Amino acid sequence: DVKVTQSSRYLVKRTGEKVFLECVQDMDHENMFWYRQDPGLGLRLIYFSYDVKMKEKGDIPEGYSVSREKKERFSLILESASTNQTSMYLCASRRVNSPLHFGNGTRLTVT
Amino acid sequence: SQQGEEDPQALSIQEGENATMNCSYKTSINNLQWYRQNSGRGLVHLILIRSNEREKHSGRLRVTLDTSKKSSSLLITASRAADTASYFCATLNQAGTALIFGKGTTLSVSS
């Protein structure tokens, strides 16, 4: 069974802090994705990665960066956290042209 | 950019009743996927329907696709309290590189 693990379920950070959200998958999937989910807005794509060291901007990349140094790990970085980045962050992975497998999410609060 | 839009936003039914959710999308597609999200968890893939299919079944789920109307519907028959969740449709973005989700339908099934 595919497992996508996000390192934290809940995270509280202060404005201006650099924040790292980690995601690991155990099925050798090529593609990995970061979404954020907000009430009334649904899921919005932040960044995704086709393969190791490759990354593509999604619909809302501003204020975020990503790192994919190893195939199994995809990190989302908030360079300088702001209150409008308070959200649920969902990581997902898949084989090419296959359905997505999601982690359970990280609920980030920026105060 | 939101590709799919679900309707209704919220649906409340009794156990044993059928639940129908609709999804409309904007551009041509190769396939359309439905996902479920239990409260506070990640999304789980339910079913994929290809553009050359009109109907697909999986257990108590029935999905239809009408490409001429750019719409899909998800029917859950004989619903159970455990079906309480949010349901999302998803299609590929225009580049064909990532899934874009609608805002979801929240289904409540009471016993």
Interface residues (C-beta under 8 A of the other chain):
Chain A: V4 F33 Y35 G40 L41 G42 L43 L45 F48 Y50 E56 G58 D59 L90 A92 P99 L100 H101 F102 G103 N104 G105
Chain B: S1 Q2 Q33 Y35 G40 R41 G42 L43 V44 H45 L48 F88 A90 N93 T97 A98 L99 I100 F101 G102 K103 G104
